[in-house]
Amino acid sequence: MDSIKYLLPELDYINIMPVEPDFYGQKFIKSVLEKIVILKKTIDRKYLCVPIEVDVNINEENAKLCIQKGAEY
């Protein structure tokens, strides 16, 4: 997470994948929610406009959790 904070001013958005890439049918990794919180706080602290989106294995339940933690899409 530390390395991305230096790139934030250059980004149009951040796409977080809550599963391991390339493995179909995985469960949503709940630890991603804390990453969203940390990223959102960092973005807000720097007064940036970098939307956080969460992609792959999203359902109504975990979509609500992601939005509550700071994701926009």
Buried (B, 14 or more C-beta within 10 A) or exposed (E): EEEBBEEBEEBEEBEBEBBEEEEEEBEBBEEBBEBBBBBBEBBEEEEEEBBBEBEBBBEEEBBEBBBEBBBEE
